[in-house]
Amino acid sequence: MALLFRDINVQAASDAYIFSSPSTPDAPALVVERPTGDIRLSDASLLAGKRVSRVSSIAGILGIIRLRLDKYIIVITKARPVGRLRGHQVYRVAATDLLPLRERQIHDPDEDRLLALLRSVLASAPMFFSYAVDLTNSFQRQAQKDASAALWRRADDRFFWNRFLVSDLVNFCIRGARGHPAPQFGIEPYILPVISGVLEIRPTTFKGTPLTLAIITRRSRHRVGTRYFTRGLDDQGNAANYNETEQVLILNDAASGLGGFAGGPGAPRGASGGDMHILSYVQTRGSVPAYWAEINTLKYTPRLQIRTIEAALPAARAHFDEQIRIYGDNYLVNLVNQKGREARVKQAYEQVVERLVTNPHERVQGDERTDEKFHTIESGSGKPLDRLHYVYFDFHAETRGLQMHRAQLLVDRLRDALLAMQYFSATDGPGAARFDGGLEVRSLQSGVVRSNCMDCLDRTNVVQSMLARWTLDRMLSDLGLLARGSRFADEDPAFELLFRNLWADNADAVSKGYSGTGAMKTDLTRLGKRTKGGALQDAKVAVTRYWRNNFLDGPRQDAYDLFLGAYQPPAGGIGAGYLFADRRPVWIQSVPYILAFGIFFILMATYTPRLPDSAVWPLRIFIGFWAVVSVWCVHFILTNGMLYVNWPMLNPRPWATEGYHETISRVRKDRILGPLVARHERGLSTARYVNAEEGKKRMD
C-alpha cells in the first residue's frame, strides 16, 4: 500500500518540474515535462545534479489543468491544521500556487481571465484533506472499504473535489504513458483527494467526559453552481447543491499519530489504551429532483420554469437509485411552501415520487394553521424505489410569527423512522475484534433523511440541526452519558453552546458556497429562538443575495465550471476566441452609464451653489431633462432585466439563451432604442450562446 507523501519538494527546471519526497529518498520522483505536460517517474538520485532555478516545499499537488494557451500545475503551498480524527491530522488548504508549464510572453485577455477565475475559486472554496483519513467517505463507508487500497482509489467520486484536476495523474497511474505503457503505481503517493465543504473538529467534554464532536459536510462535485444558475437535476441524475453532512462523536480519540499514516495494524488507538468509540449520523440535502429553473430578470422574485415530469423521470430514477444504493431508505423531507410560486415545485416533487414508487399511498394531515401540515407518500411494495418515503412539512405556516420551536413537530413525526434507521457505531482499539486496521462495527445506519427547501439552505439548515440534536441525545444516552429521556441541552450548557455554534457555522459555510452569503435563521440555531435582530439580519442577507445573484454570480459559476471540468477551454492561438467579449448592442450596454451620468448631473445641478443673479428656469429644465432620462433608463433596465443580469459566459444556460432572444426582439420594437439597436446590433456572443441549439432541444 502506497502512503501519501506529506512533505514534497518541487524543483523548477527549464525543461521540467520535479516533485520528490525528502523523507522518502528511495521513492521515485514525479517529473512533469515542460512545456508538453508529459508525466513520468524517475529515480530521484539520477536527478540530483540537475540544474534548477528554484526549490520550494509544498503540502500536496491539487492537480493539473489546461487552459487555452498553457497547462498549469496547482500545488498546495500552505495547509492549516484543523484537528485530528482517529489520531490523524486533518488540514484545510490555506494557500495555493499555479506553476505554468511554459512562460507566456504574450498577453492574452482570455487566458488572464481564465486564470483569474481559477484563482478565485481556489481562494474562496473551502477545501480539506488528510494524508491518512478518507474524508470523501462517511465513517460507515470507510469501514466497508479496503483499508489497504490507495486513498484515491477508496475515495467517493461524488465528493472527490479535485477529481478532474488529478485526471492526468490517475490516467498515468492506471495506463502509463508513452514509453511507460504499464500501470505506474509509484505515482499514487502524489495523488491527494480533497473535499470541499465544512469540516469542524472540536475536542470538548460532556459532563466531565472527554470527547470529540465534529461536523463534516461534503459538497458534491457534480452539478455545482450558484443559487439561480443551478437548480434541479441534470440528465445524469445529479442534484444541484447536493451535500452530505455527517455529525461525528468520538470517545477516547487518539491524541497522537503520524499524519501520513494511511491505516494498517499500527494505527493509533485510544490515548488511554481503551477502545475508541466512533458514532456518526449522516444526512443529505439536494435540490428538488426535477427539471426546473428560476430565471433572473432583475425582479426580486425570479421567473419559475418547470419542465414536464415525464421528461425528468429518467434523471430522477437515476438519482434515487444511487441514493438508495448508498444510504438505504430515503426519507424525503420537503419544506417548500404549499402556496404561492413555490407550490408548483412542491407539486412537481410529489408527482415525481408518485410515478417512481408502486401503488403510492397518500395521507394529508392539517391543523389550525394550515390544511396541509404534513403530506406523506408511501408504498407497501418491496421494489427498490419503494424505499422512498416522502414527507412534506409546511415549514413557514407552522413557524410563522417567530414560532420556530414548532419545527419540532417534524422531528416528532420522523421519530419512528429515526429509531429504525439508527446511526453508525464502531470501536477501534485493543478490545476490538479486528486487527487489520479496520473498525469493529456495532451498528449501521440503514437510512437517510434527504431534506430540501427551494435553496436547500435556510429551512433545510434548521431541520438538519434539529435532527442532529435528536440523534446526539440518543447517542449520549446509548453511551450511558445521558439518562433516557433527558436532553444534553439541559445537562451541559457549554456543550449545548458548542453544538449550536457548530451547526450555525455549518449553515453559513454551505450557504456561502451556493448563494454567496451566510444563512438565514441562524439565530434559531445559535440562540435557540427566533429574534427580531435575527429577522433584521435575514433582511440584510436577502438584499445581499439579490445583488450577488443578479450582478456577481456569473463569474462565480464560470469559476466552478472551469475548476471542476464542466467547461474545458478549447486550445487556440493568441487573441482567438474572445470568450468573455460582451456582444450586446452598444446602445443597450450604454443605458446603465447614461443612468449614472443622469444621476450625477442631477446631484451636481442640485447642490452646486448658484450666483445670486443667475436664472432659475434653465437649471430647472436641465434637472427635469436628466430626471426624465434617468427614470426612462431605470424603467428600461427593469423591463428588460435579462439583458443586465451577469450571466455565466462559459456554459450558457438554455433558458438564458431563449430569454435573451425574446428580450432583444422586444427591444427592437422600442420607440426610442429600437431603431438604434437594429442598426448597430453586433450579434450574439458565440462564447455565451454556443449551446443555444442544444438548450432548445432540452426544453422541447
C-alpha positions in Angstrom: 0.0 0.0 0.0 1.4 3.4 -1.0 1.3 6.0 1.8 0.8 9.6 0.8 3.7 11.9 0.8 3.2 14.7 3.4 6.4 16.5 2.5 7.1 17.2 -1.1 9.9 19.4 -2.7 9.3 21.0 -6.0 12.3 21.7 -8.2 11.7 24.0 -11.2 14.0 23.5 -14.1 13.8 24.9 -17.6 12.5 21.6 -19.1 10.6 20.1 -16.2 9.1 20.3 -12.7 10.4 17.6 -10.4 8.4 16.5 -7.3 10.1 14.3 -4.7 9.7 13.5 -1.0 12.8 14.3 1.1 11.7 11.9 3.8 11.4 9.0 1.3 14.6 9.3 -0.8 14.2 5.8 -2.3 10.7 6.7 -3.7 10.6 7.7 -7.4 10.4 11.3 -8.3 7.4 12.7 -10.3 8.6 14.6 -13.4 6.2 16.8 -15.4 7.9 17.8 -18.7 7.8 21.4 -19.8 6.1 22.6 -21.9 4.3 19.4 -23.1 3.0 18.3 -19.7 4.1 14.7 -20.2 4.3 12.8 -16.9 6.9 10.2 -15.9 8.5 8.7 -12.9 12.3 8.8 -12.4 14.9 7.7 -9.9 15.3 10.7 -7.6 19.1 10.1 -7.3 19.5 10.5 -11.1 18.0 14.0 -11.0 20.1 15.2 -8.1 22.6 17.1 -10.2 20.1 18.7 -12.5 20.2 22.5 -12.7 17.1 24.1 -11.3 16.1 27.7 -10.9 14.3 27.3 -7.5 13.3 24.7 -5.0 10.2 25.0 -2.8 8.3 22.8 -0.3 4.6 22.1 -0.8 1.9 20.3 1.1 0.5 18.4 -1.9 -0.5 18.5 -5.5 -4.1 19.6 -6.2 -3.9 18.7 -9.9 -3.1 19.8 -13.4 -5.4 21.9 -15.6 -5.2 23.0 -19.2 -6.4 26.4 -20.2 -6.4 27.9 -23.7 -2.6 28.5 -24.1 -0.9 26.5 -21.4 -1.1 23.8 -18.7 -0.8 24.7 -15.0 0.1 22.5 -12.1 -1.9 23.6 -9.0 0.0 23.0 -5.8 -0.9 23.5 -2.1 1.7 25.8 -0.7 0.2 26.2 2.8 -2.1 24.0 4.9 -3.6 24.8 8.2 -4.3 22.0 10.8 -8.0 21.7 11.6 -7.9 18.9 14.1 -7.5 15.2 14.5 -9.8 12.3 13.5 -8.8 8.9 14.8 -5.5 10.4 15.8 -4.7 11.6 12.3 -4.3 15.3 11.4 -6.8 16.9 9.1 -5.8 20.1 7.1 -7.5 23.0 5.4 -6.0 24.3 2.2 -4.7 27.8 3.1 -2.7 28.9 0.0 -2.1 27.6 -3.5 0.1 28.4 -6.4 -0.1 27.8 -10.2 3.0 26.5 -11.9 2.9 27.3 -15.7 4.4 24.7 -18.0 5.6 27.5 -20.3 6.4 31.1 -19.6 3.9 33.1 -21.5 5.5 36.1 -23.2 2.3 37.4 -25.0 -0.6 38.9 -23.1 -3.9 37.2 -23.8 -7.0 38.6 -22.2 -8.9 35.3 -22.3 -6.1 33.3 -20.6 -5.7 36.0 -18.0 -9.5 35.9 -17.3 -9.5 32.1 -17.0 -6.6 32.3 -14.6 -8.4 34.9 -12.5 -11.5 32.6 -12.4 -9.3 29.7 -11.3 -7.6 31.7 -8.6 -11.0 33.0 -7.3 -12.4 29.5 -6.7 -9.1 28.4 -5.1 -9.3 31.3 -2.7 -13.0 31.1 -1.9 -13.9 27.4 -1.9 -13.0 25.8 1.5 -11.0 22.6 0.8 -9.8 20.0 3.3 -7.6 16.9 3.1 -5.8 14.4 5.2 -2.8 12.2 4.4 -4.5 9.3 6.3 -8.2 9.7 6.7 -10.6 9.2 3.7 -12.5 12.4 4.1 -14.7 11.8 1.0 -16.4 8.8 2.7 -18.5 8.7 5.8 -17.2 6.6 8.7 -19.7 3.9 7.8 -18.5 3.7 4.2 -14.8 3.8 5.4 -15.5 0.7 7.5 -16.7 -1.1 4.3 -13.7 -0.1 2.2 -10.4 -1.9 1.7 -8.0 -0.1 4.0 -5.0 -1.4 2.1 -6.0 0.4 -1.1 -4.6 3.8 -2.0 -6.5 6.7 -0.7 -7.6 8.0 -4.1 -9.0 4.5 -5.0 -11.2 4.5 -1.9 -12.5 8.0 -2.4 -16.2 8.6 -3.1 -16.3 10.0 -6.6 -19.2 12.4 -5.7 -17.1 14.3 -3.1 -13.6 13.9 -4.7 -13.5 17.7 -5.3 -10.3 17.7 -7.3 -11.0 14.5 -9.3 -11.0 16.4 -12.6 -7.7 18.1 -11.8 -5.9 14.8 -11.0 -7.2 13.1 -14.1 -3.7 13.2 -15.8 -2.1 11.6 -12.7 -4.8 9.0 -12.4 -4.6 8.1 -16.0 -0.8 7.8 -15.8 -1.3 5.5 -12.7 -3.8 3.3 -14.5 -2.5 3.2 -18.1 1.0 4.7 -18.0 2.2 6.9 -20.9 4.3 6.8 -24.0 7.4 4.8 -23.2 5.7 3.5 -20.0 2.6 1.6 -21.2 2.1 -0.4 -17.9 0.4 0.9 -14.8 2.6 3.2 -12.7 1.6 2.6 -9.1 4.6 4.7 -8.0 2.6 7.9 -8.6 -0.1 7.0 -6.1 1.6 8.8 -3.1 1.3 12.0 -5.1 -2.5 11.7 -5.7 -4.2 13.6 -2.9 -8.0 13.6 -2.6 -9.6 16.9 -1.4 -13.1 17.6 -0.3 -14.9 20.9 -0.3 -17.5 22.0 2.2 -17.3 22.2 6.0 -15.0 20.3 8.5 -15.1 21.4 12.1 -13.5 19.3 14.8 -14.0 20.3 18.4 -12.3 18.3 21.3 -14.5 19.0 24.3 -16.1 17.4 27.3 -19.7 16.4 28.2 -20.4 16.4 32.0 -16.6 15.9 32.5 -16.2 13.1 29.9 -13.6 14.0 27.2 -14.9 13.5 23.7 -14.6 14.9 20.2 -17.6 16.4 18.3 -17.2 17.0 14.6 -19.2 18.1 11.6 -18.2 17.1 8.1 -20.2 18.5 5.1 -19.1 17.1 1.8 -20.2 19.2 -1.3 -20.8 17.1 -4.4 -18.6 18.0 -7.4 -21.4 17.2 -9.7 -23.9 19.9 -10.8 -22.1 22.5 -8.8 -23.2 26.1 -9.2 -24.7 29.2 -7.8 -28.2 29.8 -6.5 -30.2 30.8 -9.5 -28.0 29.4 -12.2 -28.1 25.8 -11.0 -31.3 24.2 -9.9 -32.9 20.7 -10.0 -31.3 17.7 -11.7 -29.1 17.2 -14.7 -29.6 14.3 -17.2 -27.3 12.0 -15.1 -29.4 12.4 -12.0 -27.1 14.8 -10.1 -28.9 17.3 -7.9 -27.9 20.9 -7.5 -26.5 22.0 -4.1 -26.1 18.4 -3.1 -24.3 18.0 0.3 -23.8 15.1 2.7 -23.4 16.2 6.3 -22.0 13.8 8.9 -22.1 14.5 12.6 -19.4 12.6 14.4 -19.0 11.8 18.1 -15.7 10.1 19.2 -14.9 9.0 22.7 -11.3 8.2 23.7 -9.9 9.6 20.4 -6.2 9.1 19.9 -4.1 12.2 20.9 -1.3 11.4 18.6 -0.4 9.7 15.4 1.6 10.1 12.2 -0.2 12.4 9.9 1.0 10.4 6.9 -0.2 7.1 8.2 -2.8 5.5 5.9 -4.1 2.7 8.0 -2.9 -0.7 8.9 -2.2 -2.8 12.0 -0.2 0.0 13.6 -2.9 2.6 13.5 -3.1 4.7 16.7 -5.6 3.6 19.3 -7.2 5.4 22.2 -5.0 7.7 24.1 -5.6 6.0 27.4 -5.3 2.5 25.9 -9.0 1.8 25.9 -11.3 1.3 22.9 -12.1 4.3 20.7 -15.8 4.7 20.2 -16.9 6.3 16.9 -20.6 7.3 16.3 -21.8 9.1 13.3 -25.1 10.2 11.8 -25.4 11.2 8.1 -28.0 13.5 6.5 -28.2 14.8 2.9 -29.7 17.8 1.1 -30.2 18.4 -2.5 -32.4 20.4 -4.9 -35.9 19.2 -5.8 -35.3 16.2 -8.2 -37.0 17.6 -11.3 -36.1 19.7 -14.3 -36.7 23.3 -13.1 -35.1 26.7 -13.1 -35.5 30.2 -11.7 -34.8 32.8 -14.4 -33.2 36.1 -13.3 -34.9 39.2 -14.7 -33.7 41.7 -12.0 -37.0 41.3 -10.3 -36.7 40.2 -6.6 -38.6 37.0 -7.4 -37.2 35.2 -10.5 -39.5 33.7 -13.0 -40.1 30.0 -12.3 -39.8 27.4 -15.1 -40.6 23.7 -14.7 -40.4 21.1 -17.5 -42.7 18.2 -17.8 -42.5 15.5 -15.1 -42.2 12.7 -17.8 -39.0 14.4 -19.1 -37.4 14.4 -15.6 -38.3 10.8 -14.6 -35.2 9.1 -16.0 -32.9 11.5 -14.2 -35.0 11.3 -11.0 -34.9 7.5 -11.2 -31.1 7.5 -11.6 -30.8 9.9 -8.7 -32.8 7.9 -6.3 -31.3 4.6 -7.5 -28.0 5.9 -6.4 -29.3 7.3 -3.1 -31.0 4.0 -2.1 -27.9 2.0 -3.1 -25.6 4.2 -0.9 -27.9 5.1 2.0 -30.8 2.6 2.1 -34.3 4.0 2.9 -34.6 7.7 1.9 -37.0 9.9 3.9 -37.6 12.8 1.5 -38.4 15.9 3.7 -39.8 18.7 1.5 -40.0 22.1 3.1 -41.1 24.4 0.3 -44.3 26.4 0.6 -47.6 24.8 -0.4 -49.0 28.2 -1.6 -47.7 30.8 -4.0 -45.0 30.4 -6.5 -43.3 27.5 -4.6 -46.5 25.4 -4.8 -45.6 24.3 -8.4 -42.2 23.0 -7.2 -43.9 21.1 -4.4 -46.4 19.6 -6.8 -43.6 18.6 -9.2 -41.7 16.8 -6.5 -44.8 14.9 -5.4 -45.6 13.9 -9.0 -42.1 12.5 -9.4 -42.4 10.4 -6.3 -45.9 9.1 -7.2 -44.5 7.9 -10.6 -41.4 6.3 -9.2 -43.0 4.2 -6.4 -45.5 1.5 -7.0 -49.1 1.8 -5.5 -48.4 5.1 -3.7 -50.5 5.7 -0.6 -51.0 9.4 0.2 -52.0 10.9 3.5 -52.7 14.6 4.3 -52.8 16.0 7.8 -53.8 19.6 8.7 -54.3 21.7 11.8 -55.5 25.2 12.8 -52.5 26.9 11.0 -52.6 25.1 7.7 -54.8 22.5 5.9 -51.6 20.6 4.8 -49.2 20.4 7.8 -48.0 17.0 6.6 -48.3 15.3 3.3 -46.8 11.8 3.1 -46.4 9.4 0.2 -45.6 5.7 1.0 -45.6 2.4 -0.8 -46.0 -1.0 0.7 -44.3 -2.9 -2.2 -40.8 -4.4 -1.9 -39.2 -2.9 -5.1 -36.0 -0.8 -4.6 -37.6 2.6 -5.4 -40.4 1.8 -2.9 -37.8 2.6 -0.2 -38.6 6.3 -0.9 -40.7 7.9 1.9 -42.0 11.3 1.0 -42.8 13.7 3.9 -44.0 17.2 3.2 -43.9 19.7 6.1 -45.4 23.2 5.8 -42.5 24.9 7.5 -43.5 28.5 7.0 -47.1 28.1 8.0 -46.2 26.2 11.2 -43.4 28.6 12.3 -44.9 31.9 11.3 -44.8 34.6 14.0 -41.3 33.7 15.1 -42.6 30.3 16.4 -39.7 28.4 15.2 -40.0 25.8 18.0 -42.9 24.4 16.1 -40.5 22.9 13.6 -40.0 20.2 16.3 -43.3 18.8 15.0 -41.4 17.4 12.1 -38.9 15.7 14.3 -41.7 14.1 16.3 -43.3 12.9 13.0 -40.0 11.3 12.0 -39.3 9.7 15.4 -40.1 6.1 14.4 -38.1 6.4 11.2 -35.1 7.8 13.1 -35.3 5.0 15.6 -35.5 2.4 12.8 -32.6 3.7 10.7 -30.3 4.1 13.7 -26.8 5.6 13.4 -23.3 4.2 12.7 -21.4 2.9 15.7 -18.0 1.2 15.8 -15.0 0.6 18.1 -11.3 0.7 17.4 -8.8 -0.4 20.0 -7.3 -3.3 21.9 -10.7 -4.6 22.8 -11.9 -4.6 19.2 -12.2 -8.0 17.4 -10.4 -6.8 14.2 -6.6 -6.4 13.9 -6.3 -5.4 10.3 -6.6 -1.6 10.9 -10.4 -1.7 10.3 -13.2 -0.8 12.7 -15.4 -3.3 14.6 -18.9 -2.2 13.6 -21.6 -2.3 16.3 -24.5 -0.8 14.3 -25.1 0.6 10.8 -27.2 3.5 9.7 -29.8 1.9 7.3 -31.5 5.0 6.0 -31.1 8.8 5.5 -33.2 11.9 5.7 -32.9 13.9 2.5 -34.1 17.5 3.2 -34.7 20.3 0.8 -36.4 23.7 0.5 -36.1 26.0 -2.5 -32.4 26.7 -2.0 -31.7 23.8 0.3 -30.2 26.4 2.7 -32.1 28.2 5.4 -35.1 26.0 6.2 -33.0 22.9 5.5 -30.3 24.1 7.9 -32.9 24.4 10.7 -34.3 21.0 10.2 -31.0 19.3 9.8 -29.7 20.8 13.1 -32.9 19.6 14.9 -32.5 16.0 13.6 -28.8 16.1 14.5 -29.7 17.3 18.0 -32.3 14.5 18.5 -29.8 11.9 17.3 -27.0 13.3 19.5 -29.3 12.9 22.5 -29.8 9.3 21.6 -26.1 8.7 21.1 -25.2 10.1 24.5 -27.9 8.1 26.1 -26.7 4.9 24.4 -23.2 5.6 25.7 -24.5 5.9 29.3 -23.6 9.6 29.5 -27.2 10.9 29.5 -30.3 9.5 31.2 -33.0 8.2 28.9 -35.5 11.0 28.1 -33.0 13.7 29.1 -31.5 16.3 26.8 -27.9 17.3 26.6 -29.0 21.0 26.4 -30.3 20.7 30.0 -27.3 18.8 31.3 -24.3 20.7 30.0 -24.8 24.4 28.8 -21.2 24.6 27.5 -21.7 21.6 25.3 -25.0 22.9 24.1 -23.4 26.2 23.1 -20.7 24.3 21.2 -23.3 22.3 19.3 -25.3 25.4 18.4 -22.3 27.2 17.0 -21.0 24.2 15.1 -24.3 23.8 13.2 -24.7 27.6 12.7 -21.2 27.7 11.2 -22.1 24.8 9.0 -25.2 26.6 7.8 -23.2 29.7 7.0 -20.5 27.9 5.1 -22.9 25.8 3.0 -24.9 29.0 2.2 -21.8 30.9 1.1 -20.9 28.3 -1.4 -24.3 28.4 -3.1 -25.8 31.8 -2.5 -22.7 33.9 -1.8 -24.0 34.9 1.7 -24.4 33.4 5.1 -27.5 31.5 6.0 -30.8 32.9 7.3 -32.5 31.9 10.5 -29.1 31.2 12.2 -30.4 33.0 15.3 -32.6 29.9 15.9 -29.6 27.6 15.6 -27.2 29.8 17.7 -29.7 31.1 20.3 -32.5 28.5 20.3 -35.2 31.1 19.4 -36.2 33.5 16.7 -35.3 37.1 17.4 -36.1 40.5 15.9 -32.3 41.0 15.5 -32.2 37.8 13.5 -35.1 38.9 11.4 -33.2 42.1 10.6 -30.1 40.2 9.8 -32.2 38.0 7.4 -33.4 41.1 5.6 -29.8 42.2 5.1 -28.9 38.7 3.8 -31.9 38.8 1.4 -30.8 42.2 -0.1 -27.2 41.0 -0.4 -28.3 37.8 -2.1 -30.4 39.8 -4.6 -27.4 41.9 -5.5 -24.9 39.0 -5.7 -27.2 36.6 -7.6 -28.1 39.1 -10.3 -24.8 41.0 -10.7 -21.9 38.9 -9.3 -22.8 35.2 -9.7 -21.9 34.8 -13.4 -18.2 34.7 -12.8 -18.6 32.5 -9.8 -20.5 30.0 -11.9 -17.8 30.2 -14.6 -15.1 29.6 -11.9 -16.9 26.4 -10.7 -17.3 25.1 -14.2 -13.7 25.7 -15.1 -12.3 24.2 -11.9 -14.5 21.1 -11.9 -14.2 20.4 -15.6 -17.8 21.2 -16.6 -16.1 23.6 -19.1 -12.8 22.8 -20.8 -11.3 25.6 -22.8 -10.6 24.9 -26.4 -6.9 25.2 -27.5 -6.5 28.3 -29.5 -4.0 30.9 -30.7 -3.2 34.2 -29.1 -6.2 36.5 -29.2 -8.5 33.9 -30.8 -12.0 33.3 -29.4 -12.7 36.3 -27.1 -14.6 34.1 -24.7 -15.6 37.0 -22.5 -16.5 39.6 -25.1 -19.7 41.5 -24.4 -21.5 41.5 -27.7 -24.8 43.1 -26.7 -25.7 46.1 -28.9 -23.7 49.1 -27.8 -26.8 51.2 -27.0 -28.1 48.5 -24.7 -24.7 48.5 -22.9 -24.8 52.3 -22.6 -28.1 52.6 -20.7 -26.6 52.0 -17.2 -23.9 54.5 -18.0 -26.4 57.1 -19.2 -28.3 56.5 -15.9 -25.2 57.1 -13.9 -24.4 60.3 -15.8 -28.0 61.4 -15.3 -27.9 60.9 -11.5 -24.5 62.7 -11.4 -25.8 65.7 -13.4 -28.9 66.0 -11.2 -26.9 65.9 -8.0 -24.4 68.3 -9.4 -27.1 70.8 -10.5 -28.9 70.4 -7.2 -26.0 71.0 -4.8 -23.8 73.3 -6.8 -24.1 77.0 -5.5 -25.7 79.4 -7.9 -24.8 83.0 -8.5 -27.3 85.5 -6.9 -28.5 86.9 -10.2 -28.5 83.6 -12.2 -31.7 82.5 -13.9 -33.6 79.6 -12.4 -35.5 78.2 -15.3 -32.5 76.9 -17.3 -31.4 74.9 -14.3 -34.8 73.5 -13.7 -35.1 72.5 -17.3 -31.7 70.8 -17.1 -32.6 68.9 -13.9 -36.0 68.0 -15.4 -34.5 66.7 -18.6 -32.0 64.4 -16.8 -34.6 63.3 -14.3 -36.8 62.1 -17.3 -33.8 60.4 -18.9 -32.9 58.7 -15.6 -36.4 57.5 -15.0 -36.6 56.1 -18.5 -33.3 54.3 -18.0 -34.5 52.7 -14.8 -37.7 51.7 -16.5 -35.8 50.2 -19.5 -33.4 48.3 -17.3 -36.1 46.8 -15.1 -38.3 46.0 -18.1 -35.5 44.2 -19.9 -33.7 42.9 -16.9 -32.4 39.7 -18.6 -30.1 42.0 -20.6 -28.4 43.2 -17.5 -28.0 40.1 -15.4 -24.4 38.9 -15.1 -24.8 35.6 -16.8 -22.3 32.8 -16.9 -20.3 33.0 -20.2 -18.5 29.6 -20.4 -21.6 27.3 -20.1 -24.6 29.4 -21.2 -28.0 28.3 -19.7 -30.5 27.3 -22.4 -33.3 29.3 -20.8 -31.0 32.4 -20.7 -30.4 32.0 -24.4 -34.1 31.9 -25.2 -34.8 34.8 -22.8 -32.1 36.9 -24.5 -33.7 36.3 -27.9 -37.1 37.2 -26.6 -36.0 40.3 -24.8 -33.8 41.6 -27.7 -36.8 41.1 -30.1 -38.9 43.2 -27.7 -36.2 45.9 -27.5 -36.1 46.2 -31.3 -39.7 47.4 -31.1 -38.9 50.1 -28.6 -39.7 53.6 -30.0 -36.5 55.1 -28.7 -33.8 52.5 -28.7 -35.4 50.1 -31.3 -34.0 51.8 -34.5 -30.6 52.3 -32.9 -30.4 48.6 -31.7 -31.5 47.3 -35.1 -28.9 49.5 -36.8 -25.9 48.9 -34.6 -26.6 45.4 -33.2 -23.4 43.3 -33.4 -25.0 39.9 -32.8 -24.7 37.4 -30.1 -21.5 36.3 -28.4 -20.5 32.9 -29.8 -18.9 32.0 -26.4 -22.0 33.0 -24.4 -24.6 31.3 -26.6 -22.7 28.3 -28.1 -25.2 25.9 -26.6 -28.3 27.6 -27.9 -29.4 24.8 -30.1 -28.7 22.2 -27.5 -30.6 24.2 -25.0 -33.6 24.5 -27.2 -33.7 20.7 -27.7 -33.6 20.1 -24.0 -36.5 22.4 -23.5 -38.7 20.6 -26.1 
